[in-house]
Amino acid sequence: MSEAITQRLESTARQIRQHIIAMTHAANSGHPGGSLSAADMVTALFFKEMRIDPQNPRWTERDRFVLSKGHAAPVLYAALAERGFFPVEELKGLRQTGHFLQGHPDMKKVPGVDMSTGSLGQGLSAAIGMALGLRLDGKDARVWAILGDGELQEGQVWEAAMAAAHYKLDKLAIFVDINGLQIDGPVEEVMSSFPVLEKFQAFGWNTIEIDGHSMPAILDAIEVAKATTGRPTCVIARTIKGKGVSFMENQVGWHGTAPNAEQAATALKELQ
């Protein structure tokens, strides 16, 4: 991948992170920590990889995306706005009564959202349904999803993992955002889901482990997933919760806390 493309994507990821801070501050609620940790993966998918059309969000040939960790909606909203699905100014309406950008993605109200999410552990099952449906319809589209490491505690994830491998869904690939923290504390202490890579391998998936904040590594993983046949791909992405904002990084308290005016100003300065 050229250096120019990588730099462009890294710049876009910084813009996405700035939106996340501004949105959650304006709403005085939301989930900045897990949104910031997923920003680089979302940027790579929406601004380099996915075949989508902002002018025709329901285009039948489009690639699909499922944000299984639906509370990280700010990162998805920011990407959709920057990609042109709706005006960037609408981001100010996050979590406002009557506004279409609610706390979790709603496929019936938000252009570009392929699946309503929020109940953790269900996104992979939805993505599998999409991949099976696209195969039955003879479509060449791919399905991408991002899961959180905390939601791997849900048993449905592993039933879905078994099904995806059974049906050899090689047009399906997921990123698991391994930031190590969930609302109640470190994932390993609440209910360890580790080792994640070995578990997906045991279920028959192609697995890759990367630095989830390295744009070249993310792009390389996407290419590996696309070249893999006969089985789905799981990208284990090691990330930092609150990535990019010094006082938020690796702090569990920022899972679902909005920055105040002073904190938002400091964060936005760091993200420039």
N, C-alpha and C positions, 0 to 999 in steps of 0.2 A: 504494500500500500504506500502511495506517495506521501512524503512528509507534508505536502500542502493539504491533502485530504485529512490527514490525522490532525493537523493544527486547526483546520476548520471545524472538525467535530469536537475537539477539545474546547474550542471557543464557544461552540453551541452549548456544550454541557455546562460551561460556566454561566451562560445566559439562563439555562434551565434552572440552575441552582439559585440564581438571583430571583427568578420568578417564585420559586418555592418559599424563599424567605419572605418576599413581599406579600405573597398570598396569605400565608399563615399568620403573619403579623396583622394584616388588614382584617382577617377573620377573627383574630384572637382565639383561634383554635386550629386543630389539624395536627398532622403528623410529619414534622420536618425531618426527623432523624432517618427514618427508613426511606423517605423520598430522596434525600441527598445521597444515600448509599447506592441507590439504583440509577442515578442520573446518567452515568456513563453508558450503561447497558441500553437504557431507553433511547439515548441519543444515537447510538450506533444503529439501532434497529430502525428508528423513525427517520433518520436523516441520511442513512447510507444504504441500508439493506432492503427494507420492506417495500413491496410493490403496492402502493396505495394512491388514491386520488382524492385530495381534499375537496375537490369540486363535486365528487360523486362518492360519498362515504360508504354507500352500500353497493358499490361496484362488485359484481359477482366474482370477478377474477382476482380480487385483491388478496394479499396475504392477510392473515388474521393475527390479532394480538390479544392476549389475556393477562391482565395484571391481577394475578391471584391474590397477592397481598394488597387487597383493595383499599386499605386505610392509607396507603401511599399514593392516593389519588392525585395529590398536587404535582407529582413528577409527570404523570400521564397528561393531566390537563395542560401543563406548561408545554409539553412536547406537541400536543395537538394544536395549541394556539400558535406556537412558533411555526408549525408545519402548514398552517393556513386553514385549519378546519373551522375555526371561529376567531373573531378578533381578540388580540392579546388583551385589550381593555376589559374583556369579560372576566379575566382571571380575578379581578377585584371582587367579583361576586361570590367567591368561594364560601360555601356554607351559609350564605345569606338566605333567609326565608323566601321561598318562591323562585330563587335563582336555579338555573339548570346545573350548576356545578356544586353538587352536594358532597357530603363527606366521603361517600364511596361512589365509584363510577356507575352510571345508569345508562345502559345501552339504548333506552327508549328516549332519552333526553339529550345526551351529549353526542354530537357528531363525531364519528371516528372511534367510538367505544364499541367493541364487538361483543363484550360480555359484561353484564352487571356482576360486580364482585364485592366482597366484604365479609361474607361468611367464610372464614379461613379454611383452607384445605379442599375447596371445591373447584378451584380454577383449573387444575390439571384435568379433572374429569370433563369439564366443559371443553377444554382444548382438544381432548381426545375425540369427543363427539364431533367437533368441527373437522378434525383431520379425517375421520371416518366418512363424514358426509361429503367432504371435498373429493375423497377417493371414489365414492360411489357415483358422484356426479361427473367424474372424469376431469376434474379441475387440476391444474398444475400448481395451485397456490400452496404456500407453506403456512404453518401455524407456529407462532412463537409465544412463549409464556414466561413470566417471571414469578417465582415463588419466594417466600421468605423462609429463613431457616427455622423460625419459631413455628410456622404453620406445618412443618413436617411432623409435628407431634400429632397431627390429625390422622387417624387410621385410613381415612378415605384416600389420602395421597398415595398410600402404598398399594391399595387395591387398584387405583388408577395406573400406577407405575407397572403393575403386573399386566394390566390389560393392554397398555401401549406397546409393551414388548411382544405380547402374544400376537397382536395384530400387525406387528412389524411396521409401525408407523414412522417411516423414515422421513416424512415431510413435517414431523413434529420435533421441535427442539425447545428445551426449557433452560432458563438460567435460574440457579438457586442463589439468592443473595445471602451470602454467609457473612452477616455482620456480627453475629454472636450474641446479640442482645434482643430481648423482647420486653414487653411492657413491665413484667414483674421481675426482670433481672437477667443475668446471663443465661443463655439457652441451656448450657451444660448443667446449670444448677436447677433450673425450673423443671426441665425434662429433656435430657440429652437426646438429640437426634443424630449424634455423630457415631461412627464415621459415615458421612453422607455419600461420598464417592463410591465406597465399597458396597453400600446398600443398593445404589442404583445399578452398579455393575452386576450384583447378584440377581437383580431382576431382569437382566439381559439388555441393559442400555449401553450405548456408546458413551463414555464419560471423558470429560476434559476438566482439568483444574487450572484456573488462571487467577491473576490479579485483576479483580473486577473494576479497578480504576485505571488500568492500562488500556488505552484505546487500541493500540496495535494488537494486544493480546485478545481483546474482545472481537476485533475484526477477524483475526486468524481463527478464533473458535467458531465464528459464524461460517467461515469457509469450510472448516472441517465438518461441521454439522451438515452442510449442504452436500458434501461429497460422500457422506455416509449412507450406505444402502442397507435395507433389510432390518433396521432397528432405529429407535428414536435416540436422540442425543440429549444428554444432561451436562450442562456447563456449570461446574462448581466455581462460583465467583467469590473470591475472598475480598470482602469490602470492609469499610469503616463506617459505622453508623454516624451520621452527621458530617460526612466527608466534605471538606472544604471550608468549614467554619471551626476555628480553633477551639472555641469553648463548647462546641457541641460534640466534637469527635469523641467517640467511645463513651459517651455519657448516656446512661439509660434514661435519665430524666427527660431527655429531648425526644423520647419516642412519641409522645403525644402532647407536647407543650409548645405553645406559640411564643415567639420572641416578642418582648416589649419593644417600644420605640428605640430605646438606646441599644438594645441587643441587635435589633434588626439593622440599625445603621452601621454598627460594627461589622456585622456579618456581610452586609452588602459591600462594604469597603474591602473586606478580605477577598471577596469573590470577583472583584474587578480584574 
